[in-house]
């Protein structure tokens, strides 16, 4: 199944903005990825928070197609060190019954055109989310400096999700690991997709980080890729994060049936 389009009306977008304004004035960090060298302005922080909330609301509307009603979390958590521990879904309603999900779901939101789901290393592990949903939103490129451009109807696409274990191989190594200290940029999506396909086709062994690295070296040796066109986008700011290309996400109807069934299981 390809990504599904969800449309948010202006009043729904405004609710997300209003939450973001209250949130960033609630003693929350003004740093990008907690990095003291990357301070963010007020409008930038509001836009970032609103974008994430828009993604969560899009997932709520999407869940209704599977007869699951997500109780949106607009609660303010006081203090910089108070976080949601990767649970963006506090409560669900299914067949007139409210349930607090055991499955922890972190909704990741990015702009249209994004081809990677990225998870910061400090938001990955046993104490964090069990699954990560990936949603892209059609927002103006200048919202970090012009909040007025955000105050309108927004189109969103639900691309799929991955479980935490989908990001790493059987040895716990991330299939794609990005480190800002190494001035990393994202590998081009089409190249990453080919590397995964090549690595999967190298015998009966499970897909692994080493298999992908081996496929990368072999492709370079065969000049299948131009060394000047291996990467996309700017250098990443996050100190360390794991990534998974959209092509590897779980996005069939049966996959969504599975995760929504897990959410409503008591």
N, C-alpha and C positions, 0 to 999 in steps of 0.2 A: 504494500500500500504506500502510495506517495504521501507527502505531507498534506495535512488537512488544513484548510483555511478557516480561521475564526475571525469574525469582525467585532470590534469593540466600539460602541457608540461614544459620543463625546462626553455624556454624563458619566459613563463608566470610566473613561480615561481621567476625567476630572477627579473622581473619587480616589484613584491611584495617586494623582498628583497631591491631593490634599493630605493623604496619608504620608507621602514622602516628605512634605514640608514639615509635618509634625515630627516625623521620625528623625530627621537630621538635626533638629533643634533639641533632641532628647539625649544630649551628651554622647553622641555617636562619633566615631573616629572620622577625622577629615583627611585621612591618608589613603592613598591608592594602594590596595593590597597590604596595608599596614606598613608601608615603606616610608620612612621619614623624609626621603629625598623626592617623594612624589605627592606633595600636598595638593588638595583639591579645593576649588572654590565652592561657594554655597550652591550656586545654580547647577554646577557640575554634579554635586552630590545629590541634589534633588532629582535631577534627570536620571541619574544612575539608579536611584532607589525606585523611582516611578516606573522605569523600564522593567525592572524585575517584578514589580507588582502587576504590571500589565501582563507579563508572561504568566504569572500565577492565575490571574483572572481568566486568561484565555484557556488555560488548562481546566479550570472549573467549568467553563461553558462546554468544552470538549467532552468532559466526563459525563455530562448529561446525555450524550448520545449513547452511553453505555448504562443508562439508568442508575447513575451514581451522582449524588449531589454533594459537592465539596463545600464545607463550611469555611469560607475565606477567613484568613487570619489578618485582621486589621488592628490587632492588639499591639500597643507600644511596649517594648521591653526596655526598662530603664537601665542606663549605665552602659559604658563602652564594652565591658567584658561580658555583658549579658547577650547571648545569642540563642538562635533556635536549634542549634545542634543538627542542622540539616533536615529538619522536618518542616516543610512548607504546608503540610496538610494536617491540621490539628484534629479535624473531625469530619466524618462523612455520614451521609444519610442514604440508606438503601432499604427500600420496601418499608418505609415509615419507621425505620430504626436508626438511631444515632450510634456511631461507633468511633472510638478513638483508635486509629490504625496502628497496628504493630509495625507495619512496613513504613520505613522512613523515606520520604521522597523529597528530593531537592530539585526545584524547577530552575533550570538554567536558561537565561534569556539573552539573546544577541540580536544584532541587526540583520535585516534581509541581506542575503548573499553570503552569510557566514556558513562555512562548510565543516566546522569542527565544534564538537562539544568539549569544552576544557574544564577541568576540575583542579582547583588549587590543592596542592599537597596537604595544606593544613586543614582542608575541608574533606579529607579522605581518610577512612579508617574505621575501625570497629565502633567508635563513638559517633560517627557521622552518618551520612545517608546510606540506605541500602540500594537506592536507585536514583538515577539522574534523568530528568525529562529535558528534552531540548526543544526550545521554541524560538523562532525568529520573529521580529516585529518590524513593521515598515514605519520607522521614525525618521524625521528629518535629520540630516547629518550634523546640523548645527545646534541641536537641542542643549548641548552642554553650555552654550553661551547665550542661547535664546529660548527660554522656557516657553514663550508664547507659541512657538512652532510645534510644541507637543500637545497643545490644547485643541485637539481635533480627533475625528474618527481614526482608528488605527486597525490595520489589517495584521493578523498574526498567522503563523503557520506552525502546527505541531508536527515536528519531524520524526519523533520517536523517543526512545529512551534506552538506557543501558543499566544493567545492574553494576554495582561496584566491582564485582569480579570480572566484568567484561572489559575493564580497562587494563587488566594485567594478565600475564600468562601464568602457567601453573607454578612458576617459581616466584611469583609476586612481582615480577618486573613489568613495568608499564610498556605496552606495545609502542607508544609514542610518548617520550618524556621531554619536556621543554624546560630549560633553565635560563633565566634572564642573565645570569652571570656569564654565560657563554654566548650572550648576545644572540640568542636563538630567534628564528622566525619560523612561522608555520610552513611545513612542507606543503607544496601545492596539492590540492585535494585529489586531482586526477592521478598524480604520482603516488600518493599514499594509497589510493584505491588499488592501483596496479601492484604495488609492493605487497599488499595484503593478499591479493589473488595469487601472485607468484609464490609467496611463502606458504600459502595453503596448498599449493600444487606440488610441493617438494616431497611427497611421500605420505606415509601414514602418521607422522608425528603431528602433535597438536600445534596450532599456531603459537609462535613464541616471539619474544623480542629479538632473540638472536637470529631467528629465521627471517624476520623482516630486515634486519641489518645485513644479513647475507644476500638477500634479494636486492637490496639497495646497491651493494658493492658490485654485484654481478651486472646490474643494469648500467652502472657507470662504466664498467669495463667494456660493455658492448656498445657504449655511446648511445644508449636508448633515450637518455635525457640530456638536455643541454645544461652544463654545470652553471651557466649564468641564469637559468630559469627554473631552478629547483624549488624556490621558496615564494611565498606570497605574503603581502601585508607588511606592516612595520615590525620592528623588533618588539618582542613581548616585554611587558612591564612586570608581570607576576614573577616573583623569585623562582618558583618551581611549581610545575603543574603537569598533569597527565592529560592526554588528548585522545579522542577517538573520532575518526571521520564519520560523516553522516551515513555513509554507505554501510557502516558496521552497526548502526542502531537497530534496535528491535522496533519494527513499525508495521507489522501485519495486523490485521484485525484480531487474529488469534493472540498476538502478543499483548495487545491492549486489553483483551478479555482477561488475560492472565494477570496483569498487574492490577486491574480494577477488582478482580476477584480477591486478590491478596489484600487490597485496601479494605474491603468490606468484611473480611474474615475476622471474627472475634476471637 
